[in-house]
Amino acid sequence: MMKLILSLTLIWALSSTAGALQCQTCVNLQCSSTVPLTCLTETMCATATIQSNLSGTSLKQIIKACAPSSVCPATGPQTLSFNVGVLQAVASLQCCNTDNCNTATLPIPSSQPNSLKCFTCNATTSQCNSSQLQCQGVEDRCFKLNVTNGANTSPFSGCASANLCALGDSLSSLPLLQSFGNISKPSCCGTSLCNAVTTTASDAGCMSLLLGVLIFTLRFFEA
């Protein structure tokens, strides 16, 4: 009987992992080398290159990993972009669903000004609706949302690509936004200056955003 139980347990273990996807994953933020990883519940492999601009300082990050369906609803390339004034980021993302299919390192997307303008909340003065952003590249939506970091909740607004808006409640799961805290579902619209915020950003909330940006920067420079 014990042998039968052990045999059934082994068969169950092998069958439960037989269909698991294996993806390459980076060992550091520069992705100088990768190792294979067996995904748990994720259904896609992903490779992404993120270019961020923090107050005039450019940062580059490469990501290769297992990806949930919220980030990769389908295979193929995507360009994601957002701008909140103090931080602008654009990413090339490629999703695939075969073992170790995410070995490629993607080029940084080009970003040129487009015709859309959006309101943003000034992280220094704590004022919304007084500052405007010139959107770039695939940023075809104005957005507003709330960011909660600890006990502080503040509105933020700016430019974004439509595919970021489509992520909805899953925004916080994106690597380029994980340092910011809990991000609410964005409200997006497609005409210039359509994203006026009805409340005022608090100084504490703005400091939480800046702290998140600082954490993002420090993580980038980790070996």
C-alpha positions in Angstrom: 0.0 0.0 0.0 2.8 2.4 0.9 4.5 1.8 -2.5 1.2 2.4 -4.3 0.8 5.8 -2.4 4.4 6.8 -3.3 3.9 5.8 -6.9 0.6 7.8 -7.2 2.3 10.8 -5.5 5.2 10.6 -8.0 2.9 10.3 -11.0 0.8 13.3 -9.7 4.0 15.4 -9.2 5.3 14.6 -12.7 2.0 15.3 -14.3 1.5 18.6 -12.5 4.8 20.0 -13.8 4.8 18.4 -17.2 3.1 21.3 -18.8 4.9 24.0 -16.9 6.5 26.7 -19.1 10.2 27.3 -18.7 11.5 30.9 -19.3 14.8 32.7 -19.1 15.2 35.0 -16.2 17.8 37.7 -15.4 20.1 37.3 -12.5 20.5 41.1 -12.1 18.9 44.4 -13.4 21.4 44.7 -16.2 20.5 41.1 -17.3 24.2 40.4 -18.1 23.3 36.7 -17.7 20.2 34.6 -17.4 19.1 31.3 -15.9 16.1 29.1 -16.8 13.1 29.2 -14.5 10.1 26.9 -14.4 7.0 29.1 -14.2 4.4 28.5 -11.6 1.0 29.8 -12.7 2.3 32.2 -15.4 1.4 31.3 -19.0 3.9 33.4 -20.9 7.6 34.2 -21.1 8.5 37.9 -21.5 11.4 40.0 -22.5 11.3 43.7 -22.0 13.7 46.7 -22.3 12.7 49.8 -20.2 14.1 53.3 -20.7 13.3 55.7 -17.9 14.0 59.4 -17.6 14.1 60.6 -14.0 14.5 64.4 -13.8 16.8 64.4 -16.8 18.7 61.2 -15.8 18.3 58.2 -18.2 18.0 54.7 -16.8 17.9 51.4 -18.7 16.6 48.1 -17.4 16.3 44.7 -19.1 13.8 42.2 -17.8 13.4 38.5 -18.8 10.9 36.5 -16.8 7.7 34.5 -16.5 4.8 36.8 -17.1 1.1 36.6 -15.9 -1.7 36.9 -18.3 -2.6 40.4 -17.0 0.8 41.7 -18.4 0.9 39.3 -21.4 -2.7 38.7 -22.6 -1.4 37.5 -26.0 1.8 36.7 -27.7 3.6 39.4 -29.8 5.4 42.7 -29.4 4.1 45.7 -27.5 5.3 49.2 -26.7 4.2 50.7 -23.4 4.8 54.3 -22.3 3.8 56.7 -19.5 4.8 60.1 -18.3 4.0 61.7 -14.9 6.3 64.6 -15.2 9.0 63.7 -12.7 9.3 60.2 -14.4 8.8 59.1 -18.0 9.3 55.5 -19.1 8.9 53.6 -22.3 9.2 49.9 -22.7 9.5 47.3 -25.5 7.7 44.1 -24.4 7.7 40.8 -26.3 5.5 37.9 -25.0 5.7 34.3 -26.1 4.5 30.9 -24.9 7.2 28.3 -25.7 10.1 27.1 -23.5 12.9 29.6 -23.3 11.5 31.8 -26.1 12.5 35.1 -24.3 16.2 35.1 -25.0 16.2 38.2 -27.2 17.1 41.6 -25.9 14.8 44.2 -27.4 15.8 47.7 -28.7 14.6 50.8 -26.8 11.5 52.3 -28.5 11.9 55.7 -30.1 9.8 58.5 -28.6 8.9 61.6 -30.5 6.4 64.3 -29.4 2.8 63.8 -30.6 -0.2 66.0 -30.7 -1.7 65.1 -27.3 -1.3 67.2 -24.2 -2.3 66.1 -20.7 -2.4 67.6 -17.2 0.0 66.3 -14.6 0.4 66.8 -10.8 3.5 68.6 -9.8 5.4 66.5 -7.3 7.2 69.6 -6.0 4.3 72.1 -5.5 1.6 69.4 -4.9 -0.6 71.1 -7.5 -2.7 69.3 -10.1 -4.2 70.8 -13.3 -1.7 73.6 -13.5 1.1 71.7 -15.3 0.8 70.2 -18.8 2.8 67.5 -20.5 3.6 67.0 -24.1 2.9 63.3 -24.8 5.3 61.2 -26.8 5.4 58.2 -29.0 2.5 55.7 -28.3 1.2 57.8 -25.5 -2.3 58.3 -26.9 -4.3 58.7 -23.6 -4.4 61.1 -20.8 -4.9 59.4 -17.4 -5.5 60.0 -13.7 -5.3 57.6 -10.8 -4.6 57.4 -7.1 -1.4 56.1 -5.6 -1.5 54.7 -2.0 1.8 54.4 -0.2 1.4 53.6 3.5 -1.2 55.9 5.0 -0.9 58.4 2.2 -3.1 58.5 -0.9 -2.7 61.1 -3.7 -3.9 61.6 -7.2 -1.5 61.5 -10.1 -2.0 62.2 -13.8 -0.2 62.4 -17.1 0.2 60.6 -20.5 0.0 56.9 -21.1 -0.3 54.4 -23.9 -3.7 52.7 -24.3 -2.3 49.3 -23.5 -1.3 50.5 -20.0 -4.8 51.8 -19.5 -6.1 48.4 -20.5 -4.2 46.8 -17.7 -6.5 48.4 -15.2 -6.1 47.1 -11.6 -2.9 45.1 -12.7 -0.8 48.2 -13.1 1.0 47.6 -9.8 2.3 44.3 -11.1 4.4 45.9 -13.8 8.2 46.0 -12.8 8.5 49.6 -13.9 5.7 50.6 -11.4 6.2 48.2 -8.5 8.1 50.8 -6.4 5.3 53.3 -6.3 2.9 51.5 -4.0 -0.7 50.5 -4.6 -1.9 52.0 -7.9 -5.6 52.3 -8.5 -7.3 51.5 -11.8 -6.6 54.5 -14.1 -9.2 56.7 -15.7 -8.2 57.3 -19.3 -9.4 59.6 -22.0 -8.2 60.4 -25.6 -8.4 64.2 -26.0 -6.0 66.9 -24.9 -6.3 68.0 -21.2 -9.3 65.7 -20.6 -7.8 64.4 -17.3 -8.3 67.2 -14.8 -8.0 66.0 -11.2 -10.8 67.2 -8.8 -8.6 66.8 -5.6 -5.3 68.2 -4.7 -2.2 66.1 -4.3 -0.9 66.1 -0.7 2.8 66.9 0.1 3.0 63.5 1.9 1.6 61.7 -1.1 4.0 63.5 -3.5 6.9 62.6 -1.2 5.8 58.9 -1.3 6.0 59.1 -5.1 9.5 60.6 -5.0 10.5 58.0 -2.5 9.2 55.3 -4.9 11.2 56.9 -7.7 14.3 56.9 -5.5 13.9 53.2 -4.7 13.5 52.5 -8.4 16.8 54.4 -9.0 18.7 52.6 -6.3 17.5 49.2 -7.5 18.7 50.0 -11.0 22.2 50.6 -9.8 22.3 47.3 -7.7 24.8 44.8 -9.1 
